[in-house]
Amino acid sequence: MTVVCERSTEPACTLRDLAPETDYELYCYVVAGGHTFRSETISFTTLEKGEEPEPTPDGKIVFGTLTVSERTATSATAAVTYTCEGEATVTDAGFLLKKAGQSAETRQSCGTAATSLRYTFTGLSENTSYEVAAYVVTPSKTWRSTAVGFTTEAGAVTPPDNNTRHKGWAELPNEVSNGDYLYVDHECAMEKGARARNFTACYSKSKLCPVWVAAPLHDAYAKKNVERKNSYKDDPDLPYEQVGKWDGYTRGHMLGSAERLVSREANSQVMYFSNIGPQLGQNDYFNGGGGQWNTAEDWVDEQWRGLADTCYQVVGCYWANTNKKVSGTTIPTHYFTVLLKAKKSAGKKWVVNCTRDELQCIALFIEHKSYSKNAVTKPAQFDSKGIFMRVSDLEAKTGHKFFMNVPNAPKDTYDTRDWNF
């Protein structure tokens, strides 16, 4: 018997009218260039008349990263996405929760309407370790994700020591007295004669470089009433040697010029060297259109421009080593950004007064190096490529303590779905 298939690199056909309980041999052939090529021969036997074939696998379920967020003393929210590879028919999906070290599981169905699962477990025990996994049921089996552990909050949490310069300024990290760091605040003119804080900078005397710059982000500061002027100069309120020009590096704003166009004073202050770090430029695809740092800055802009609420930002430098110096400045090996804002569910509440589940924060950590155009990570891959990280993890890496005036800031978690892409 010869069956001719449609021309394809993956020919397929169904053999019909075969005899039951009969041995057959099968091979594939291809005619090309006047020659006939044959595959290896395989053998198979048809079933008895009336016998049903064994069910074939119905595909594969692939889980994304399972996250646990919005933890309190008695609740936590689990979230995960999954994809179906093949002809899988999903009949149920949800989460399995158990206390760590125990076998009894609580099964929570989320239905099959979406491949993005999210559920908030309530009634949990305080200060208790749990494990949660996602499950998806298909006709052939129940698929499970890798379990993720988490611990609920204690009933009464003692807030950490707060040594910020100004209580109530949500953006401020802790101030450290180490003989190296200098701190400076700047206030600027706003519209209608008002004045507001512009930014706070922490400057390293030993590295001759900003350590971090903290500022609120809001359209009220960015309204374009003036043009940018590159009037770079020493910060007059910082009584120490400053550097603002480096061979092979651009002047990288920690707080961007475009974020401070409401007044000449506001824009002039962001040109102070207390707000300028050495950054590789356009040719290195770091600081400049399409560069890695610039791509991150553009994503940050999406989190506050055109929105009613304020976003609080810290931009900083990190030194994995101090091997390279230019013009006296120790060149950072990494740059980071930390963001805090209230969720829509908070309404008009001030972030300082928000509960944990009304707040969101996230950190971005980017290596300061030369990139090729094709090697620049886009925002959609920030999570999978490790640019996003928990604020608590950045605190552990840098030694800084962020958002100390916001005691409920959820620094130990982030959910990318809370942020604009």
C-alpha positions in Angstrom: 0.0 0.0 0.0 1.3 3.4 -0.9 -0.1 6.6 0.6 1.0 9.9 -1.0 1.1 12.8 1.5 1.0 16.5 0.9 4.5 18.0 0.3 5.9 18.8 3.8 9.1 18.3 5.8 6.9 16.6 8.4 4.6 14.3 6.4 1.7 12.7 8.2 -1.3 10.5 7.3 -3.8 8.1 8.7 -3.8 4.5 7.4 -7.3 3.2 7.0 -9.0 -0.1 6.2 -6.2 -2.2 7.8 -7.0 -5.7 9.0 -7.3 -6.4 12.7 -4.7 -8.4 14.6 -2.2 -8.0 11.7 1.5 -7.3 11.6 2.5 -4.4 9.3 5.8 -2.7 8.4 5.9 1.0 7.5 8.5 3.3 6.1 8.5 6.9 4.7 9.9 7.7 1.3 10.9 11.0 -0.4 11.5 11.5 -4.1 13.9 14.3 -4.8 16.3 15.0 -7.7 15.3 11.8 -9.5 16.2 9.7 -6.6 14.0 7.9 -4.0 15.1 8.1 -0.3 13.6 5.8 2.3 13.5 6.0 6.1 14.1 3.1 8.4 11.3 0.6 8.6 9.1 0.2 11.7 6.7 -2.5 12.7 3.3 -2.4 14.4 0.3 -4.7 15.0 -3.3 -3.6 14.7 -5.6 -4.3 17.6 -8.3 -6.8 18.0 -11.7 -6.0 16.4 -13.6 -3.8 18.9 -10.5 -3.1 21.2 -10.1 0.5 22.2 -6.6 2.2 22.0 -4.9 3.4 25.1 -5.4 7.2 25.6 -2.6 9.3 24.2 -0.9 12.0 26.3 -3.0 15.2 26.2 -0.2 17.7 26.2 2.0 19.3 28.8 1.5 22.0 31.4 4.3 24.5 31.9 4.1 26.8 35.0 5.6 30.3 35.3 7.1 31.6 38.6 4.8 31.2 41.5 4.9 34.3 43.8 3.5 34.9 47.3 2.7 38.5 48.1 0.6 40.7 50.4 1.6 38.6 53.5 0.0 39.6 56.8 -0.2 37.7 60.1 -3.3 35.8 58.8 -3.3 36.0 55.0 -1.2 35.7 51.9 -1.8 35.9 48.1 -0.5 33.3 45.7 -0.2 34.0 42.0 1.1 32.0 39.0 0.5 31.6 35.2 0.6 28.5 33.2 0.6 27.5 29.5 -0.7 24.4 27.8 1.6 22.7 25.3 -0.2 20.3 22.9 -3.9 19.4 23.0 -4.3 19.6 26.8 -7.9 20.1 28.0 -7.8 21.7 31.5 -10.6 20.5 33.8 -9.5 22.3 37.0 -6.7 24.5 38.3 -5.8 26.2 41.5 -3.5 26.0 44.6 -2.4 23.5 47.2 -1.5 24.9 50.6 0.0 23.1 53.6 2.0 24.0 56.7 5.7 23.3 56.2 6.7 19.8 57.3 3.2 18.5 57.2 1.5 16.4 54.5 -2.2 17.5 54.8 -3.0 20.0 52.0 -5.8 22.5 51.5 -7.0 22.5 47.9 -8.3 25.8 46.5 -9.8 25.7 43.0 -9.6 28.8 40.8 -11.5 27.4 37.8 -10.5 27.2 34.2 -11.6 30.6 32.9 -8.0 31.9 32.7 -4.4 30.6 32.7 -3.4 33.3 35.2 -4.2 32.1 38.7 -4.5 34.3 41.9 -5.9 33.5 45.3 -5.7 35.1 48.7 -5.6 32.5 51.6 -7.1 33.8 54.8 -7.4 32.4 58.3 -3.7 31.5 58.4 -1.7 31.2 61.7 0.6 34.1 62.5 4.3 33.6 62.3 3.9 30.2 60.7 5.7 28.7 57.7 3.6 27.4 54.8 4.2 25.9 51.4 2.0 26.6 48.4 2.0 25.0 44.9 -0.2 25.4 41.9 -2.0 22.5 40.2 -3.6 21.9 36.9 -5.8 18.9 36.1 -6.0 17.4 32.6 -7.6 14.1 31.6 -4.3 12.2 31.8 -2.8 13.6 35.1 -2.6 16.3 37.7 0.3 18.7 37.1 2.0 20.4 40.1 4.3 23.4 40.1 7.4 23.7 42.3 6.3 24.6 45.8 7.1 28.0 47.3 7.6 28.6 51.0 6.6 31.7 53.0 6.0 32.7 56.6 3.2 34.8 57.8 3.9 37.9 59.8 4.1 38.0 63.5 1.1 39.5 65.3 3.0 42.5 66.5 5.9 43.7 64.4 8.5 46.0 66.0 9.4 48.7 63.4 13.1 49.0 62.7 15.1 52.0 63.9 14.3 55.0 61.8 17.2 57.4 61.3 15.9 59.3 58.3 16.7 63.0 57.8 13.0 64.0 57.7 10.1 62.0 59.2 7.3 61.7 56.7 9.3 62.0 53.5 8.4 58.6 52.1 11.4 58.3 49.7 14.2 58.6 52.2 16.5 55.8 53.1 18.2 55.6 56.5 21.0 58.1 57.2 24.3 56.5 58.2 27.0 58.1 60.2 30.2 56.5 58.9 32.6 59.4 58.4 32.3 58.9 54.6 28.7 59.9 53.7 27.5 63.5 53.4 23.9 64.4 53.0 22.2 67.4 51.4 18.6 68.4 50.8 17.3 70.8 48.1 14.0 72.7 48.0 12.7 74.3 44.7 10.1 76.7 43.4 6.8 75.2 42.1 3.9 76.8 40.4 1.8 79.6 42.0 4.6 80.6 44.4 4.7 77.3 46.2 7.9 75.5 47.3 8.5 71.8 47.7 11.4 69.4 48.4 13.3 68.6 45.2 15.7 65.8 46.2 17.9 64.5 48.9 21.4 63.2 48.0 23.9 61.0 49.8 27.5 61.6 48.6 30.6 59.5 49.3 33.8 61.4 50.1 36.0 58.4 49.5 34.5 57.6 46.1 33.7 61.2 45.0 30.4 60.0 43.7 26.7 60.1 44.7 25.7 57.0 46.7 22.0 57.6 46.2 19.5 60.3 45.3 15.9 60.1 46.7 13.0 62.1 45.3 9.2 62.2 44.8 8.1 61.7 41.1 4.9 63.6 40.0 3.7 65.6 37.0 3.7 68.7 39.2 7.5 68.7 39.1 7.7 67.7 35.4 5.4 70.3 33.9 7.4 72.0 31.2 7.7 75.6 32.2 11.4 75.9 31.4 13.9 74.4 28.9 16.7 72.3 30.1 20.1 74.1 30.5 23.2 72.0 31.0 24.5 74.2 33.8 26.5 71.5 35.5 28.4 72.7 38.6 29.3 71.8 42.2 26.5 71.5 44.7 26.9 74.7 46.7 25.4 73.0 49.8 27.9 70.1 49.8 31.1 71.2 51.5 33.5 68.7 49.8 35.4 68.1 46.6 33.1 67.1 43.8 33.7 65.6 40.3 31.4 66.0 37.3 33.4 65.1 34.3 35.2 61.8 33.4 37.0 60.7 30.2 35.0 57.9 28.5 31.9 58.5 30.6 28.8 60.7 30.3 27.2 62.8 33.1 24.4 60.5 34.2 21.6 62.1 36.1 20.3 60.2 39.1 17.2 62.3 39.2 16.5 63.2 35.5 16.3 66.6 34.1 13.0 65.9 32.4 11.5 65.1 35.8 12.2 68.7 37.0 11.1 71.3 34.4 8.5 73.1 36.6 11.0 75.9 37.4 14.4 77.2 36.6 15.5 76.5 40.2 14.2 72.9 40.1 16.1 72.1 36.8 19.3 73.9 37.8 19.5 71.9 41.0 19.5 68.5 39.2 22.6 69.7 37.4 24.5 69.7 40.7 27.3 67.1 40.8 25.6 65.6 43.9 23.0 64.3 41.4 25.5 63.2 38.7 27.2 59.9 38.3 29.7 58.6 35.7 27.9 56.4 33.2 28.9 54.7 29.9 27.2 56.5 27.0 25.3 56.0 23.8 28.0 54.0 22.0 28.0 51.5 24.9 24.2 51.2 24.9 24.0 52.2 28.6 23.1 55.9 29.1 21.4 57.1 25.9 18.4 56.2 23.6 18.0 52.5 23.5 20.6 51.9 26.1 20.1 49.5 29.1 19.9 52.3 31.7 17.8 54.5 29.5 15.4 51.6 28.8 15.0 51.2 32.6 14.4 55.0 33.0 11.7 54.9 30.3 10.0 52.1 32.2 10.1 54.0 35.4 8.5 57.0 33.7 5.5 54.7 32.9 4.9 54.2 36.6 4.1 57.9 37.4 3.6 60.1 34.4 0.0 61.1 33.9 -1.1 59.6 37.2 -2.6 61.4 40.1 -0.6 59.8 42.8 3.1 60.3 43.7 5.7 57.6 43.1 8.8 57.7 45.4 12.2 56.9 44.0 15.7 56.2 45.1 18.4 55.9 42.4 21.8 54.8 43.5 25.3 53.4 42.8 26.7 50.1 43.8 30.3 49.0 43.9 30.9 45.2 43.7 34.6 46.3 43.6 36.6 49.5 43.6 39.0 48.6 40.9 38.4 51.5 38.5 39.0 55.2 39.2 38.6 58.0 36.7 39.3 61.6 37.7 39.3 60.5 41.3 35.9 59.0 41.1 35.5 55.3 41.8 33.3 54.0 38.9 30.2 52.2 40.0 29.8 48.6 38.8 26.0 48.7 39.0 23.2 51.3 39.2 19.9 50.7 40.9 16.4 52.2 41.2 13.9 51.6 44.0 10.2 52.6 43.7 7.4 52.8 46.1 3.8 53.8 45.4 0.2 53.3 46.6 -2.1 50.9 44.8 -5.4 52.1 43.5 -7.1 50.3 46.4 -5.6 52.9 48.7 -7.7 55.7 47.3 -6.4 59.0 48.5 -4.5 57.7 51.5 -1.0 59.0 52.1 1.5 56.1 51.6 2.8 56.5 55.2 -0.7 55.6 56.4 -1.3 52.7 54.0 -1.6 49.1 54.9 0.8 46.6 53.5 -1.7 45.3 50.9 -2.3 48.9 49.7 1.4 49.4 48.8 3.7 48.2 46.1 7.5 48.5 45.8 10.2 47.1 43.5 13.9 47.4 42.8 15.8 47.4 39.5 19.5 46.4 39.6 21.5 46.9 36.4 25.2 46.1 35.7 27.2 49.2 34.5 28.9 47.8 31.4 29.1 48.1 27.7 26.1 46.4 25.9 25.4 45.6 22.3 22.2 46.8 20.8 20.7 43.3 20.7 21.9 42.6 24.3 19.8 45.3 25.9 17.0 43.7 28.0 13.5 45.0 27.3 11.1 45.7 30.2 9.0 42.6 29.3 12.1 40.5 30.3 13.2 42.5 33.3 11.8 39.9 35.6 13.1 36.8 33.8 16.5 38.4 33.3 17.0 39.3 36.9 16.8 43.1 36.6 13.8 43.2 38.9 14.4 42.2 42.5 12.8 42.5 45.9 13.7 45.7 47.8 14.7 43.6 50.8 17.3 41.7 48.6 18.7 45.0 47.4 18.9 46.2 51.1 20.9 43.0 51.9 23.3 43.6 49.0 23.9 47.4 49.5 23.4 47.8 53.2 21.0 50.6 52.7 17.5 50.7 54.4 14.9 52.0 52.1 11.5 53.7 52.7 12.0 53.8 56.5 9.2 56.4 56.9 6.7 53.9 55.4 6.6 51.1 58.0 4.2 48.9 56.0 6.2 49.0 52.7 6.1 45.3 51.3 9.9 45.2 50.7 10.1 41.4 50.8 7.9 40.9 47.7 6.9 42.3 44.3 4.3 41.4 41.7 5.0 42.5 38.2 1.2 42.8 37.5 1.1 45.8 39.8 3.3 47.8 37.5 2.7 49.3 34.1 4.3 47.8 31.0 
